[in-house]
Amino acid sequence: MLVTAAVRRAAGARLSPNVLRTRSIYLERSPRFAYSALRPRQDITIPNLFTKKAFSTTALKRDAKPTSGPAPSGPTKGSSRFWTFLKYGAYITGSTIVGCFVVTGAIFVHDAFTYTDKHIEGVPIAPLALHPERGGPKNLPIVTSYLSDLEDSENTELSKKPHLVIVGGGWGAVGILNTLKLGDYHVTLISPETYTTFTPLLPSAAVGTVQVRSLVEPLRKIIARLHGHLLNAKAVDLVMSERLLEVETISPEGEKARLYVPYDKLIIAVGSTSSTHGVPGLENCYQLKTISDARNIRQRVIDNFEVASLPTTTPEERKRLLSFVVCGGGPTGVETAAEIYDLCQEDVMNYYPKVCREDVTINVIQSREHILNTYSEAISKYAENKFLHDGVNLITNARVSAVTPHSVIYTTRDKSGKTETHEIPTNFVLWSTGIAMNPFTKRVSSLLPNQVHKKAIEVDAHLRVKGAPVGEVYAIGDASTIETSIVSHLLELVDEADKNKDGKIDFDEWQVMVNEIKKRIPMSEEHLSRVRELFDLYDSDSDNTLSLNELAVLLQEIGNKITALPATAQVASQQGKYLGRKFTKIARQRDVLTANELLGPGVDEAVSSPFKYMHLGSLAYIGNAAVFDLGKISFMGGLAAMYAWRSVYWSEQVSSRTRALLMIDWVVRHFGLRNQRKWQVRDKNDRSKHIVRRHTAIAGHTDLMLAAASVFKQGAVYNVLYALSGRSGHMSFRDVFSLSLSSAHAPAFVQYKFARPALKELQMYNFTL
Ligand SMILES: Cc1cc2nc3c(=O)[nH]c(=O)nc-3n(C[C@H](O)[C@H](O)[C@H](O)COP(=O)(O)OP(=O)(O)OC[C@H]3O[C@@H](n4cnc5c(N)ncnc54)[C@H](O)[C@@H]3O)c2cc1C
């Protein structure tokens, strides 16, 4: 019966007679499979498990159609959705719970292996590491052996390798450390700081947008990969003839001591200081180069706002305190001005009396016609318009002539060329007008007769310090500049190219010479592309050869056209990586190089081509907007550009720890909480200011506290809070009443939570208003 009915139904499903016959035979033998055998063929295809349809209720319904009798009363559409939802809800909850258990378990297992008793007794130490021998020109201790040199077999082996000493712990040094391979060199890092700093975000740290700990990474952690050594000291002198670096250490008590660190290869990566341009009074300025600079700036900015918020501060003094002057319209100056503007728009607006925001002036003094003048014209214009819109005062074509403790004096020229002097009263000046030589760089430069550059040590295209023993001393980053003068190589170039030795260069010889120039000074490449044109242009007597005088003029003019590489993190990092790769090659090919007698002065040329800089673009933050100069393309804009700017810096972080911290900082900043807990407290005076700040800075609560104090008739509390709030008029009864109503239980809570402790603390520190 069932079989016949099924066959009949199948006929209704338009199956061919042959198929029907075959299936009815099959069904008679196995009636159990009546349904599946008689279904139209497309119905028995295997459902695609990866599509929604595989699990959909409609698919189930379609499958149910051919069954005999009335349609089974299955679940309704709504309830089946509910069950699906429940099922997946259960899956997700279950996997979350399992995931939590797994992660917790993994943490336990990790901890179990991390906190083990390590064997530290009886670790061998070389006698020379405990009692270094004295020597060198100043008879100082010479560090030939380190405390951890014999710690294990790996370190023992490393101590026999060539000694590579890196001076500085910034972008350049980290570039090398991250590129070197373990086992090639005995590495020593000399740095007065134990951490490396992500300098591009220092302006953000200076106003608390990001925390300083998000910008620093311990150098010991970085160098541990190479089993290297960190000497917390600064380099002060160099004895190139004996390959000894003189360093100075400072004990916790402030006692200074000097010692020599021997090297086989030395890399100078000590960065730069700010140039002064001979302006008097720079001791009244802040600089922004290090973490402590950022901390000091933040403290001064906050102090200025605190004192400006006091009712006892006169309006003129408030205006002076809230006048911020940035000298220099380069990226650092512009970014710092933008960050101060952000601070004023966010935290100051929320937590300080509105009059403080009203009295803020931000001034940027720039000696050139435009700010960000190393960027494209479009970018400069965009940044200027943005500042104009934000009310940041741009003073261009102006020169700062002096800085006093209370003001900045600068001069401008009017259209007739007459000099006018101006003065801006201020209590905060940032000096950011370019770079100058670090004292150590200055010392090294003074030791070499052919070093004449004023801002950095001159290096050749292989980054070797010019004049130092070849292949022993290198310099990178802000401390160095690659030579651009071609004319200084004139005689050697002529000697090499002048094949017929007639003292003149014909066109064929000129072509040879061009190739040699490109090899020695790769930055000249783009200026030497029109070989024939140049030859004809400078062949002033048209004798089809270039005389020495003609050549000298040609090379001098080409040299003048080459622009030195900018002092940026990008350059320093690329140079560091270049040296890291080169030194690895030297170490790995040591045997071959030795066999071919190439391990001497020419080793750099043998293993690597000269350093070539690849510009990846410049960027700058200009206050909820950012600009990108990518060479031929410029990109600028508001939020989208700002997020792109953040993404670039985020991806450039040295470690995942700083990446995570940065992310948290940026998220926290969106809730208007700029790192307030970290504001420092120095002495009793500062302490009072700190209390004032803390209690008035609780967003919007000053009003509530006032209301609370008033409603609960806390006269003294009311008076103190009233004074702290820096108001210029009394709160009306209506204000107090509406505030109390709008915050139901808040007055009691706020009064108890904030007003009383505020009063107590202020009394404790004898704070008088
Ligand atoms: C506020 C600010 C923002 C910047 N923004 C950008 C940017 O957005 N993009 C960009 O590309 N560049 C930027 N720069 C420039 C960039 O930081 C520098 O070009 C880069 O740091 C240079 O790297 P460096 O390794 O030569 O020197 P640094 O990174 O300055 O490192 C020098 C190191 O040497 C150490 N040192 C100093 N003296 C001695 C000594 N005597 N002995 C031993 N160690 C010593 C220092 O402690 C430091 O660790 C910015 C710079 C600043 C200050």
The ligand as an SDF file (V2000), in Angstrom:
LIG
                    3D

 53 58  0  0  0  0  0  0  0  0999 V2000
   59.2640   65.7440   19.3680 C   0  0  0  0  0  0  0  0  0  0  0  0
   59.8390   65.0640   18.1980 C   0  0  0  0  0  0  0  0  0  0  0  0
   59.0060   64.5750   17.1960 C   0  0  0  0  0  0  0  0  0  0  0  0
   59.5290   63.9360   16.0920 C   0  0  0  0  0  0  0  0  0  0  0  0
   58.6880   63.4390   15.1410 N   0  0  0  0  0  0  0  0  0  0  0  0
   59.1880   62.7430   14.1150 C   0  0  0  0  0  0  0  0  0  0  0  0
   58.3300   62.1510   13.1470 C   0  0  0  0  0  0  0  0  0  0  0  0
   57.1340   62.2850   13.2320 O   0  0  0  0  0  0  0  0  0  0  0  0
   58.9010   61.4470   12.1450 N   0  0  0  0  0  0  0  0  0  0  0  0
   60.2400   61.2890   12.0210 C   0  0  0  0  0  0  0  0  0  0  0  0
   60.6980   60.6160   11.0970 O   0  0  0  0  0  0  0  0  0  0  0  0
   61.0730   61.8420   12.9110 N   0  0  0  0  0  0  0  0  0  0  0  0
   60.5860   62.5670   13.9540 C   0  0  0  0  0  0  0  0  0  0  0  0
   61.4350   63.1280   14.8640 N   0  0  0  0  0  0  0  0  0  0  0  0
   62.8740   63.0530   14.6440 C   0  0  0  0  0  0  0  0  0  0  0  0
   63.4250   61.7630   15.1790 C   0  0  0  0  0  0  0  0  0  0  0  0
   63.0530   61.5450   16.4980 O   0  0  0  0  0  0  0  0  0  0  0  0
   64.9290   61.7850   15.1050 C   0  0  0  0  0  0  0  0  0  0  0  0
   65.3230   62.0820   13.8180 O   0  0  0  0  0  0  0  0  0  0  0  0
   65.4620   60.4290   15.5240 C   0  0  0  0  0  0  0  0  0  0  0  0
   65.1870   60.2170   16.8740 O   0  0  0  0  0  0  0  0  0  0  0  0
   66.9450   60.3360   15.3050 C   0  0  0  0  0  0  0  0  0  0  0  0
   67.3630   59.0790   15.7290 O   0  0  0  0  0  0  0  0  0  0  0  0
   68.8040   58.8500   16.3420 P   0  0  0  0  0  0  0  0  0  0  0  0
   68.9490   57.4130   16.5970 O   0  0  0  0  0  0  0  0  0  0  0  0
   69.7970   59.5280   15.5100 O   0  0  0  0  0  0  0  0  0  0  0  0
   68.7790   59.6610   17.7080 O   0  0  0  0  0  0  0  0  0  0  0  0
   67.7890   59.5640   18.9060 P   0  0  0  0  0  0  0  0  0  0  0  0
   66.6140   58.7700   18.5780 O   0  0  0  0  0  0  0  0  0  0  0  0
   67.6080   60.9620   19.3730 O   0  0  0  0  0  0  0  0  0  0  0  0
   68.6050   58.7580   19.9760 O   0  0  0  0  0  0  0  0  0  0  0  0
   69.7760   59.2580   20.5220 C   0  0  0  0  0  0  0  0  0  0  0  0
   70.1560   58.3920   21.6810 C   0  0  0  0  0  0  0  0  0  0  0  0
   71.4560   58.6770   22.0600 O   0  0  0  0  0  0  0  0  0  0  0  0
   71.5300   58.7950   23.4560 C   0  0  0  0  0  0  0  0  0  0  0  0
   72.6690   59.6450   23.7640 N   0  0  0  0  0  0  0  0  0  0  0  0
   72.7660   60.9710   23.6600 C   0  0  0  0  0  0  0  0  0  0  0  0
   73.9970   61.3670   24.0040 N   0  0  0  0  0  0  0  0  0  0  0  0
   74.6950   60.2720   24.3150 C   0  0  0  0  0  0  0  0  0  0  0  0
   76.0100   60.0260   24.7150 C   0  0  0  0  0  0  0  0  0  0  0  0
   76.8740   61.0030   24.8960 N   0  0  0  0  0  0  0  0  0  0  0  0
   76.3700   58.7630   24.9660 N   0  0  0  0  0  0  0  0  0  0  0  0
   75.5130   57.7500   24.8070 C   0  0  0  0  0  0  0  0  0  0  0  0
   74.2590   57.9120   24.4060 N   0  0  0  0  0  0  0  0  0  0  0  0
   73.8540   59.1630   24.1510 C   0  0  0  0  0  0  0  0  0  0  0  0
   70.2080   59.3530   23.8480 C   0  0  0  0  0  0  0  0  0  0  0  0
   69.9210   59.0820   25.1870 O   0  0  0  0  0  0  0  0  0  0  0  0
   69.2950   58.5960   22.9080 C   0  0  0  0  0  0  0  0  0  0  0  0
   68.9730   57.3580   23.4420 O   0  0  0  0  0  0  0  0  0  0  0  0
   60.9230   63.7840   15.9780 C   0  0  0  0  0  0  0  0  0  0  0  0
   61.7710   64.2740   16.9690 C   0  0  0  0  0  0  0  0  0  0  0  0
   61.2370   64.9000   18.0680 C   0  0  0  0  0  0  0  0  0  0  0  0
   62.1580   65.4120   19.1330 C   0  0  0  0  0  0  0  0  0  0  0  0
  1  2  1  0
  2  3  1  0
  2 52  2  0
  3  4  2  0
  4  5  1  0
  4 50  1  0
  5  6  2  0
  6  7  1  0
  6 13  1  0
  7  8  2  0
  7  9  1  0
  9 10  1  0
 10 11  2  0
 10 12  1  0
 12 13  2  0
 13 14  1  0
 14 15  1  0
 14 50  1  0
 15 16  1  0
 16 17  1  0
 16 18  1  0
 18 19  1  0
 18 20  1  0
 20 21  1  0
 20 22  1  0
 22 23  1  0
 23 24  1  0
 24 25  2  0
 24 26  1  0
 24 27  1  0
 27 28  1  0
 28 29  2  0
 28 30  1  0
 28 31  1  0
 31 32  1  0
 32 33  1  0
 33 34  1  0
 33 48  1  0
 34 35  1  0
 35 36  1  0
 35 46  1  0
 36 37  1  0
 36 45  1  0
 37 38  2  0
 38 39  1  0
 39 40  1  0
 39 45  2  0
 40 41  1  0
 40 42  2  0
 42 43  1  0
 43 44  2  0
 44 45  1  0
 46 47  1  0
 46 48  1  0
 48 49  1  0
 50 51  2  0
 51 52  1  0
 52 53  1  0
M  END
$$$$
